[in-house]
Amino acid sequence: MTAAVVPHGTANVRRHVGDAGTDLVDGHRRDIRSLDCRVELVHVGLVMLAMMDLHRASVDRRLEGIGGVWKVWKGECHVLVSLGSGSGSSSSSIEGRGPERDGGALYRISNRGIQRAMIRSMQPLMRVIDANANRAREGLRVLEDAARFCLEDVQLTTQAKTLRHRVTEVVRLLGPSNLLDSRDTPGDVGTAVATESESTRHGHRSVVAASGKRVGEALRSIEEAAKVTRPGLAPELERIRYAVYELEQSVLLGLTGTIPADWSVCLLLTESACRKPWEHVIAGAIEGGVDCIQVREKSMSMKQLAERTTAVIDIARPAGVEVIVNDHVDVAIATGADGVHLGQDDLSPASARSICGHSLLIGSSTHSLEEAADAVGQDVDYIGVGCMFSSRLKPGLQASSTPLLEELVRAHPDLPHLAIGGICRDNIEEVINAGGRAVAVCHGICDAEDPAGAAAHLSEAIHAARLEQESS
């Protein structure tokens, strides 16, 4: 039985037996697809011709039968055929001599090699599954560790561990040896691709949020690939993915209030202060490195404020950015926000705590050491300190400049703070020199021509100051 490479043509699989026929199969494999010689096919049982990488091959010997046609990629016809034993040979191999430019190298593929050749044709999908299976298990381990060591929650720890084992079982059904055969870490172009945000996390919740999103994305990628390689596994992968969404939410809610507010730049989002659409400002601010957004819309109705907060959460949470509601603890609870910020004329922090417990972070505005001490006594998670400079947000409030911040940091060195009031890229160094290690900014980002650039300048300055403080 022989085969030869032929020019491009139309795939024509003949199903009859008896007459000598020509069966054109369109397949590919990068390492030997350039064969332009005659290829001898010695008796084998079942061979998927396209999987054997015979590029535009024409078989000029009768076939015992067509086992089926399987299309994996658009325009590629994978044909399973049973080859007769006309040669009488008991050998089970395929031999081919390469083109003269390759020195006429001899190719031999045994029965085992046939199986491996079939696997190689599926290598791109197998590599997708292998890489994402590792990502999913790694991310689940992070969620498991957060539930175990941060929350000390047996139920959530067990859920995370069970999901990790379910992913491992799916990988086993996909064939771990096949996945290992397809792995090519040195040749993976993605290992050299990284974004700046990947190397930075701002607190435990940020770590968990990023890991949860990574697991969900990885499982979705495996699920889509499995629809080609093992369609029966796709429903189980979908169930695991939805279970991960619930686990992520439970761990994040558990962490809220148990981990101190550890922000560097908080965006005070007020639509009237935005030079560009507020959605554009948020996207740029997140790109620039803000790790908290406070929704501050004094003129909105409760309904409008809830709708705006929900919209902000939908944008911010996937990026691991926390969302705080200004003034209204009820809106913060209803929308699932991360916290509430209260002014001196709002509900007291103690009263808010009696309503929400530790399900929300609670912050309080302070303008003196006395107000700061009172806030500390009411179990706040952080304080706002200001007004640092003249502010368009509160034009009637006298600027205290930086001495208040210096005194406050000395008096309460372990209390998270947000320096606030007229802070921008031109005066951020003054805030840092006064001991400020976190800022809340409105017009400095909202009114910037380049919100991402403005946020990045502030974020980089704060992080540099923190690093210097830690190393000293």
JOZIDA-V140607 format. One record per backbone hydrogen bond with DSSP energy under -0.5 kcal/mol. CO is the residue of the C=O (numbers start at 0). NH is the residue of the N-H. E is the energy in kcal/mol with one decimal. If there is no record, write none. Layout:
CO_NH_E + CO_NH_E
//
This chain:
0_40_-2.4 + 1_59_-1.5 + 2_38_-3.4 + 3_57_-2.0 + 11_13_-0.7 + 11_23_-0.9 + 20_22_-0.5 + 21_23_-0.6 + 22_24_-0.5 + 22_58_-1.2 + 24_26_-0.7 + 24_56_-1.1 + 25_76_-0.8 + 28_31_-0.5 + 28_32_-1.4 + 31_34_-1.5 + 36_4_-0.9 + 37_96_-0.9 + 38_2_-1.7 + 39_41_-0.7 + 39_94_-1.9 + 44_82_-1.1 + 46_48_-1.0 + 46_80_-2.0 + 47_51_-1.2 + 48_51_-0.8 + 48_53_-1.0 + 49_27_-0.7 + 49_52_-1.6 + 52_54_-1.1 + 53_55_-0.5 + 53_56_-1.1 + 55_5_-2.5 + 56_24_-1.6 + 56_58_-0.5 + 57_3_-1.4 + 57_59_-0.6 + 58_22_-0.9 + 61_83_-0.5 + 64_66_-0.6 + 64_81_-2.0 + 67_79_-2.5 + 69_71_-0.6 + 69_77_-1.5 + 72_75_-2.3 + 74_76_-0.5 + 75_71_-0.6 + 75_77_-0.6 + 76_78_-0.6 + 77_69_-3.3 + 78_48_-1.6 + 78_80_-0.6 + 79_66_-3.3 + 79_67_-0.9 + 80_46_-1.8 + 80_82_-0.6 + 81_63_-1.6 + 81_64_-0.8 + 84_87_-1.8 + 91_110_-0.8 + 92_41_-1.1 + 93_108_-2.5 + 94_39_-0.9 + 95_97_-0.5 + 95_106_-4.3 + 98_101_-1.9 + 98_103_-1.8 + 99_102_-2.4 + 104_97_-3.6 + 106_95_-2.5 + 108_93_-1.8 + 109_113_-2.8 + 110_114_-1.8 + 111_115_-2.2 + 112_116_-2.9 + 113_117_-2.2 + 114_118_-2.1 + 115_119_-2.7 + 116_120_-1.5 + 117_121_-0.7 + 118_121_-1.3 + 119_122_-1.7 + 121_125_-2.4 + 122_126_-2.9 + 123_127_-1.7 + 124_128_-2.4 + 125_129_-2.8 + 126_130_-2.5 + 127_131_-2.1 + 128_132_-2.4 + 129_133_-1.8 + 130_134_-1.8 + 131_135_-2.6 + 132_136_-2.2 + 133_137_-2.4 + 134_138_-2.6 + 135_139_-2.3 + 136_140_-1.8 + 137_141_-1.6 + 138_142_-2.0 + 139_143_-2.7 + 140_144_-2.5 + 141_145_-2.2 + 142_146_-2.4 + 143_147_-2.2 + 144_148_-3.3 + 144_149_-0.7 + 145_149_-1.2 + 145_150_-1.9 + 146_152_-2.8 + 151_153_-0.7 + 152_156_-2.1 + 153_157_-2.4 + 154_158_-2.3 + 155_159_-2.4 + 156_160_-2.3 + 157_161_-2.6 + 158_162_-2.4 + 159_163_-2.1 + 160_164_-2.0 + 161_165_-2.1 + 162_166_-2.2 + 163_167_-1.9 + 164_168_-2.1 + 165_169_-2.0 + 166_170_-2.2 + 167_171_-2.0 + 168_172_-2.0 + 169_173_-1.5 + 170_174_-0.7 + 171_174_-0.8 + 174_177_-0.5 + 174_178_-1.8 + 175_179_-2.5 + 176_180_-2.4 + 177_181_-1.4 + 178_182_-0.8 + 179_182_-0.7 + 184_187_-1.3 + 186_188_-0.7 + 187_190_-1.2 + 188_191_-1.1 + 189_192_-1.3 + 191_193_-0.6 + 194_197_-1.0 + 195_198_-1.2 + 196_199_-1.3 + 200_202_-0.6 + 202_206_-1.7 + 203_207_-2.6 + 204_208_-3.0 + 205_209_-2.3 + 206_210_-2.2 + 207_211_-2.9 + 208_212_-2.1 + 209_213_-2.0 + 210_214_-2.3 + 211_215_-2.1 + 212_216_-2.4 + 213_217_-2.3 + 214_218_-2.6 + 215_219_-1.9 + 216_220_-2.0 + 217_221_-2.4 + 218_222_-2.6 + 219_223_-2.1 + 220_224_-2.0 + 221_225_-2.8 + 222_226_-1.1 + 224_227_-1.5 + 224_228_-2.0 + 225_229_-1.9 + 229_232_-2.2 + 230_233_-1.3 + 232_236_-2.0 + 233_237_-2.2 + 234_238_-2.2 + 235_239_-2.4 + 236_240_-2.3 + 237_241_-2.1 + 238_242_-1.9 + 239_243_-2.1 + 240_244_-1.8 + 241_245_-1.7 + 242_246_-2.3 + 243_247_-3.1 + 244_248_-2.1 + 245_249_-2.4 + 246_250_-2.6 + 247_251_-2.6 + 248_252_-2.6 + 249_253_-2.0 + 250_254_-2.0 + 251_255_-1.7 + 254_257_-1.8 + 254_258_-1.3 + 263_438_-2.4 + 264_266_-0.5 + 264_290_-1.9 + 264_291_-1.0 + 265_267_-0.5 + 265_440_-2.8 + 266_268_-1.1 + 266_293_-3.2 + 267_269_-0.7 + 268_295_-2.3 + 269_272_-1.7 + 270_273_-1.6 + 276_279_-0.7 + 276_280_-2.0 + 277_281_-2.6 + 278_282_-2.4 + 279_283_-2.3 + 280_284_-2.8 + 281_285_-2.8 + 282_286_-2.1 + 283_287_-2.2 + 284_288_-0.8 + 284_289_-2.3 + 285_288_-0.8 + 290_321_-1.6 + 291_266_-2.8 + 292_294_-0.6 + 292_323_-2.9 + 293_268_-2.5 + 293_295_-0.9 + 294_296_-0.6 + 294_325_-2.1 + 296_299_-0.8 + 300_304_-2.9 + 301_305_-2.4 + 302_306_-2.2 + 303_307_-2.6 + 304_308_-2.7 + 305_309_-2.4 + 306_310_-2.0 + 307_311_-2.4 + 308_312_-2.7 + 309_313_-2.2 + 310_314_-1.1 + 311_315_-3.1 + 312_316_-2.6 + 315_318_-1.3 + 315_320_-2.0 + 316_319_-2.3 + 321_292_-2.6 + 322_337_-2.3 + 322_338_-1.1 + 323_294_-3.1 + 324_340_-2.6 + 325_327_-1.4 + 326_328_-0.9 + 327_331_-1.8 + 328_332_-2.2 + 329_333_-2.4 + 330_334_-2.2 + 331_335_-0.8 + 331_336_-2.1 + 332_335_-0.6 + 337_360_-2.4 + 338_324_-2.2 + 339_362_-2.3 + 340_326_-3.6 + 341_364_-2.3 + 342_345_-1.2 + 347_351_-2.5 + 348_352_-2.5 + 349_353_-1.7 + 350_354_-0.9 + 351_354_-0.6 + 351_355_-2.6 + 352_356_-2.4 + 355_358_-2.0 + 360_339_-2.6 + 361_380_-3.1 + 361_381_-1.2 + 362_341_-2.7 + 363_383_-2.9 + 365_385_-1.6 + 367_371_-1.9 + 368_372_-2.4 + 369_373_-2.1 + 370_374_-2.2 + 371_375_-2.3 + 372_376_-1.7 + 373_377_-0.6 + 374_377_-1.1 + 374_379_-1.1 + 375_378_-1.4 + 381_363_-1.2 + 382_417_-2.1 + 383_365_-2.6 + 383_385_-0.5 + 384_419_-2.8 + 386_399_-3.7 + 386_400_-0.8 + 387_400_-1.0 + 391_394_-0.6 + 393_396_-1.6 + 399_403_-0.6 + 401_405_-2.2 + 402_406_-2.3 + 403_407_-2.6 + 404_408_-2.5 + 405_409_-1.8 + 406_410_-2.4 + 407_411_-2.6 + 409_412_-0.5 + 411_414_-1.3 + 413_415_-0.6 + 415_382_-1.7 + 417_384_-2.7 + 418_439_-2.9 + 419_387_-2.9 + 420_388_-1.8 + 423_426_-1.0 + 423_427_-1.0 + 426_429_-0.7 + 426_430_-1.4 + 427_431_-2.3 + 428_432_-2.6 + 429_433_-1.2 + 430_435_-2.6 + 431_434_-1.8 + 437_418_-2.7 + 438_265_-2.9 + 439_420_-0.6 + 440_267_-3.0 + 441_444_-1.8 + 441_445_-3.1 + 442_446_-1.6 + 444_447_-1.3 + 445_274_-2.3 + 445_275_-0.6 + 449_453_-2.5 + 450_454_-2.5 + 451_455_-2.4 + 452_456_-2.1 + 453_457_-1.8 + 454_458_-2.9 + 455_459_-2.8 + 456_460_-1.8 + 457_461_-2.3 + 458_462_-2.7 + 459_463_-2.2 + 460_464_-1.8 + 461_465_-2.3 + 462_466_-2.4 + 463_467_-2.1 + 464_468_-2.2 + 465_469_-2.5 + 466_470_-1.9 + 467_471_-1.0
//
